Each structure stands twice: as C-alpha cells, then as structure tokens.
C-alpha cells in the first residue's frame, strides 16, 4: 500500500484480496526472512538503548526518577540507536515486497545491491528509518510512562500483566500514529531503483513528506496505517509483557545488582 503512488483508494481488505487473486497466497509471505532475522536483535537493542539513555539522562538532569519529558527523550534516543541495526533488513524486505520485484530472495537482494551500489547501498533510506524509529519509540516509551502513572496500581501479578499490556498497546498505537508518514517515505526511498545521473524523487525525509502531501493529499501519508496499527498496537503490549517477564526471571535468578 505504501509503495503505490497516486490518489487511488486501496483499502487493506481490497489490497489483501488483490494480492491473493493476482499473485497467490504465498506472496503474502514475501520478505518474511529479513523481519524474522531482525526481530530479536532489534528488540534487544531497543530496550538496552532505552535503559542506557534513561540512566544517562537521569544523571545529566539530576532527577531521581523518570519524568514524562525524560521518558519521551529517552525513547527517541533509543529509537535513533535502534535504527542503525534495522536499515539493511528493512531495505531487503521492501525490495522483496515491491510488486515489480524480480529478486530470487534475500541473498539475491544483498548481492545485487552491493554489486550496483556498494556496501553502503544497503543503508539506503537510513535517514528516513532514523526518523521512523525516533518518533515511534518516543511515542511508545513516553506513553508507557504516562499510562502507567494514571492506571490503578496493580495488587497482583495478573494485574501487573494487564497494566503492562494496556500501557504497551497504547504506546504502540500512539507510536504508529506518529511514525506512519515517515514509514511511507522510507518505503518509497527504499523501494525506488537508482538511476545514474538522475536525482531520486524521494530522497530526504521531510521534503519527501511535502511532496507526497502536495501530490497525493494528506491521507497518502497514512497509507498502510490500518495493518500497521493492527500489528503494532497489540504487538507493543505483548512486547512489554515479554520484556518485563524476561527481566523478572533474570532478576530472580541473578539478583537486583545484575538486572
């Protein structure tokens, strides 16, 4: 949906049905390998960076505990850190998912991109990816802090699970609202084929946002929002549940000084 240009309206269900009708069910899983390989290191970097930047900003600010403002800044910094890990995997995924793609698979994408553009070609769309993760993580971690503050304190483990899921889901929703326009731009940049001597139509993030807004209207900046938010809102809740559960296991096994 994000790679389609113009003002035509293609909803999620219509797009899904069209892909199945024209290309078969298997096409829905095109580009599956890069996200699978990326998921664990990406999430590890996200939360490790959030912990690192949180401690750093607390020390610099002189605050004794996390505030709303610091949680947003910390999240944005964690997203910026995470983006450097993500770019090559996202590039391969987008190249494979493009409707006009003729690549045989992930390795073929890497081989052809490196052959044509060098190793730095795998980092096409770095700037747009940076902003995508910067804003998503700022919204995600900022909302977790805010939602936890207004929810009743959990009295049981089940209550704590519920609070974590709700705050993570709200964070995932808000993060997706903030970052979808940047995701659209990233997809356009990474999906384009570079032509020697020709300046790409979509190059830098914020000028590209203006171009899409002017040529296709404001709704084009939210192409693909429905499937993204259906994945990332509950996914944000599950992610926080898993992280908190895992940290709890390690705290119990190793003791507070280590975790």
TORGUKOL-123364 format. One line per field, with one value per residue (C-alpha): residue in three letters; x, y, z. Coordinates in steps of 0.05 Angstrom, whole numbers. Layout:
! TORGUKOL-123364
res = (Ala ...)
px = (X ...)
py = (Y ...)
pz = (Z ...)
***
This chain:
! TORGUKOL-123364
res = (Unk Unk Unk Unk Unk Unk Unk Unk Unk Unk Unk Unk Unk Unk Unk Unk Unk Unk Unk Unk Unk Unk Unk Unk Unk Unk Unk Unk Unk Unk Unk Unk Unk Unk Unk Unk Unk Unk Unk Unk Unk Unk Unk Unk Unk Unk Unk Unk Unk Unk Unk Unk Unk Unk Unk Unk Unk Unk Unk Unk Unk Unk Unk Unk Unk Unk Unk Unk Unk Unk Unk Unk Unk Unk Unk Unk Unk Unk Unk Unk Unk Unk Unk Unk Unk Unk Unk Unk Unk Unk Unk Unk Unk Unk Unk Unk Unk Unk Unk Unk Unk Unk Unk Unk Unk Unk Unk Unk Unk Unk Unk Unk Unk Unk Unk Unk Unk Unk Unk Unk Unk Unk Unk Unk Unk Unk Unk Unk Unk Unk Unk Unk Unk Unk Unk Unk Unk Unk Unk Unk Unk Unk Unk Unk Unk Unk Unk Unk Unk Unk Unk Unk Unk Unk Unk Unk Unk Unk Unk Unk Unk Unk Unk Unk Unk Unk Unk Unk Unk Unk Unk Unk Unk Unk Unk Unk Unk Unk Unk Unk Unk Unk Unk Unk Unk Unk Unk Unk Unk Unk Unk Unk Unk Unk Unk Unk Unk Unk Unk Unk Unk Unk Unk Unk Unk Unk Unk Unk Unk Unk Unk Unk Unk Unk Unk Unk Unk Unk Unk Unk Unk Unk Unk Unk Unk Unk Unk Unk Unk Unk Unk Unk Unk Unk Unk Unk Unk Unk Unk Unk Unk Unk Unk Unk Unk Unk Unk Unk Unk Unk Unk Unk Unk Unk Unk Unk Unk Unk Unk)
px = (0 57 93 31 32 -27 -93 -128 -160 -138 -162 -129 -180 -181 -105 -103 -154 -119 -51 -83 -122 -65 -4 -27 -27 48 60 34 97 145 200 188 261 290 239 249 325 318 265 307 368 322 281 344 376 312 306 380 387 325 356 424 395 347 403 445 391 372 445 451 385 396 327 318 264 238 192 145 193 253 215 200 272 297 251 270 344 332 296 353 402 357 351 424 411 346 362 394 339 284 316 317 245 219 257 225 154 153 101 151 206 244 294 302 307 341 412 399 377 440 484 453 450 523 544 509 516 569 561 532 475 446 437 392 336 379 355 281 290 322 262 213 244 258 184 156 199 188 113 118 161 130 60 81 105 42 -8 25 21 -55 -73 -90 -30 -30 -41 -30 17 -44 -58 13 8 -56 -24 37 -6 -51 6 47 -13 -29 44 44 -17 9 78 45 4 68 113 69 85 159 148 113 173 222 185 185 260 279 232 260 313 371 385 456 454 381 362 312 242 242 309 307 251 219 220 190 134 118 120 72 26 24 16 -27 -60 -53 -85 -27 19 -21 -22 -16 -37 -91 -47 10 -32 -66 3 39 -14 -25 47 71 32 58 129 126 97 153 208 181 171 241 273 234 263 334 324 302 360 416 392 377 450 454 388)
py = (0 48 36 55 126 169 185 119 88 18 -8 -62 -116 -97 -98 -165 -195 -166 -196 -265 -261 -237 -268 -324 -334 -346 -274 -251 -281 -249 -215 -258 -277 -207 -190 -258 -249 -177 -184 -209 -162 -103 -112 -125 -61 -22 -38 -39 30 55 32 63 130 132 126 176 229 219 231 292 323 309 277 219 184 184 241 246 292 247 184 215 239 171 135 179 166 91 93 131 78 21 49 34 -40 -41 -8 -65 -114 -64 -50 -124 -132 -73 -95 -164 -139 -90 -115 -107 -145 -198 -216 -290 -280 -241 -262 -242 -172 -163 -188 -143 -81 -88 -102 -39 9 -19 -39 30 15 -30 34 69 103 109 179 161 99 142 187 129 96 162 182 112 98 168 157 85 95 164 134 74 122 165 107 71 135 141 68 39 5 -70 -111 -179 -208 -213 -140 -122 -162 -125 -57 -74 -98 -37 14 -22 -25 49 64 22 58 128 109 84 148 189 148 124 184 170 97 115 157 103 52 99 113 40 15 60 37 85 112 140 216 222 253 208 236 214 228 265 252 319 345 277 286 353 322 265 314 361 308 255 290 283 213 186 198 146 92 24 53 0 -61 -26 -7 -75 -105 -53 -33 -103 -120 -63 -93 -163 -136 -101 -164 -208 -158 -149 -224 -239 -186 -214 -283 -256 -213 -274 -316 -265 -215 -140 -116 -151 -130)
pz = (0 17 -49 -91 -115 -135 -103 -115 -53 -38 30 70 53 -21 -24 11 -37 -97 -77 -67 -132 -175 -143 -96 -21 -20 -40 28 59 11 51 113 126 140 195 227 229 254 308 366 357 343 406 447 422 433 507 522 490 527 593 576 554 612 662 624 621 694 713 668 691 765 770 818 777 706 685 625 587 602 581 513 502 525 477 418 433 438 370 339 364 341 270 254 264 225 158 117 138 121 54 35 59 18 -44 -39 -25 -83 -133 -190 -153 -192 -137 -122 -47 8 -11 -83 -60 -19 -76 -129 -85 -64 -136 -162 -104 -58 15 32 -15 39 81 31 69 132 147 138 181 234 238 235 297 331 333 344 405 432 429 454 516 531 532 574 628 624 622 680 720 712 719 787 820 807 870 837 784 738 749 732 668 650 664 622 564 565 571 517 470 479 467 404 378 391 364 299 292 298 253 195 149 160 145 79 59 80 37 -23 -16 -6 -60 -115 -164 -170 -240 -251 -261 -240 -173 -138 -129 -56 -25 41 91 105 32 12 63 30 -40 -21 15 -45 -100 -66 -7 68 70 28 87 125 72 106 174 187 180 217 277 280 285 328 379 409 390 434 492 480 472 540 572 546 565 636 645 620 664 723 710 707 768 807 781 785 836 831 823 755 724)
***
